[in-house]
Amino acid sequence: MGTKVRSARGEMVDFDLLKVKQQIVIQSPLSEPVKERQEDVDRKMRRHLRRKKPADGVVAADDTEEDLPESNQ
């Protein structure tokens, strides 16, 4: 017997059935359109995750004064 609970909307929800369905979806191979959509989303996400490289002369916060080049004062 599955774990059945009444949702906030008053519908019966079987969590064991949902778990089995999720396992079936994970194991089934993806179709070509689904793979293409996943690749498109991944490409867009990679674009957002790239960080800009610091410009020349910008010092990172963990650098100490010893590491910095001496200036002509």
Backbone hydrogen bonds in HBPLUS format (Angstrom, degrees):
<---DONOR---> <-ACCEPTOR-->    atom                        ^
c    i                          cat <-CA-CA->   ^        H-A-AA   ^      H-
h    n   atom  resd res      DA  || num        DHA   H-A  angle D-A-AA Bond
n    s   type  num  typ     dist DA aas  dist angle  dist       angle   num
A0015-PHE N   A0003-THR O   2.94 MM  12  5.60 148.3  2.04 169.6 161.8     1
A0005-VAL N   A0013-VAL O   2.91 MM   8  5.31 154.9  1.97 144.4 151.7     2
A0013-VAL N   A0005-VAL O   2.75 MM   8  5.31 161.2  1.79 156.7 163.4     3
A0007-SER N   A0011-GLU O   2.72 MM   4  5.26 168.4  1.74 155.7 158.8     4
A0010-GLY N   A0007-SER O   2.98 MM   3  5.10 157.2  2.04 104.6 111.8     5
A0018-LEU N   A0014-ASP O   3.11 MM   4  6.44 155.8  2.17 147.3 154.3     6
A0019-LYS N   A0015-PHE O   2.95 MM   4  6.14 150.3  2.04 143.3 151.2     7
A0020-VAL N   A0016-ASP O   3.05 MM   4  6.33 157.4  2.10 148.0 153.0     8
A0021-LYS N   A0017-LEU O   2.99 MM   4  6.22 163.1  2.02 151.1 155.7     9
A0022-GLN N   A0018-LEU O   2.97 MM   4  6.15 153.9  2.04 144.9 151.8    10
A0023-GLN N   A0019-LYS O   3.08 MM   4  6.35 153.1  2.15 145.6 152.3    11
A0024-ILE N   A0020-VAL O   3.03 MM   4  6.32 151.3  2.11 148.7 156.5    12
A0025-VAL N   A0021-LYS O   3.01 MM   4  6.28 157.3  2.06 148.9 154.6    13
A0026-ILE N   A0022-GLN O   3.01 MM   4  6.24 154.9  2.08 146.8 153.5    14
A0027-GLN N   A0023-GLN O   3.14 MM   4  6.29 152.4  2.22 143.1 149.5    15
A0028-SER N   A0024-ILE O   3.06 MM   4  6.18 141.5  2.21 147.5 157.0    16
A0035-LYS N   A0031-SER O   3.01 MM   4  6.30 158.9  2.06 154.4 160.7    17
A0036-GLU N   A0032-GLU O   2.97 MM   4  6.20 161.3  2.01 155.6 160.3    18
A0037-ARG N   A0033-PRO O   3.00 MM   4  6.22 158.2  2.04 145.8 151.3    19
A0038-GLN N   A0034-VAL O   2.95 MM   4  6.18 158.1  2.00 149.9 156.0    20
A0039-GLU N   A0035-LYS O   2.96 MM   4  6.21 158.0  2.00 150.0 155.7    21
A0040-ASP N   A0036-GLU O   2.96 MM   4  6.22 154.7  2.03 147.1 154.1    22
A0041-VAL N   A0037-ARG O   2.98 MM   4  6.22 162.3  2.01 151.5 155.7    23
A0042-ASP N   A0038-GLN O   2.88 MM   4  6.07 161.2  1.92 150.0 155.8    24
A0043-ARG N   A0039-GLU O   2.87 MM   4  6.05 156.2  1.93 147.5 153.7    25
A0044-LYS N   A0040-ASP O   3.06 MM   4  6.32 159.5  2.11 147.8 152.9    26
A0045-MET N   A0041-VAL O   2.92 MM   4  6.16 155.6  1.98 150.0 157.1    27
A0046-ARG N   A0042-ASP O   2.85 MM   4  6.07 156.0  1.91 149.9 156.4    28
A0047-ARG N   A0043-ARG O   3.11 MM   4  6.32 150.5  2.20 143.4 150.8    29
A0048-HIS N   A0044-LYS O   3.25 MM   4  6.58 146.9  2.37 141.1 148.8    30
A0048-HIS N   A0045-MET O   3.10 MM   3  5.14 119.9  2.48  95.4 109.8    31
A0049-LEU N   A0045-MET O   2.96 MM   4  6.20 139.5  2.13 145.6 157.6    32
A0050-ARG N   A0046-ARG O   3.16 MM   4  6.30 132.9  2.40 145.8 154.5    33
A0058-VAL N   A0055-ALA O   3.20 MM   3  5.80 158.0  2.25 136.9 137.4    34
A0063-ASP N   A0060-ALA O   3.30 MM   3  5.68 166.3  2.32 112.2 116.3    35
A0067-ASP N   A0064-THR O   3.16 MM   3  5.57 136.2  2.36 106.6 116.7    36
A0068-LEU N   A0065-GLU O   3.27 MM   3  5.23 142.6  2.41  96.8 107.0    37
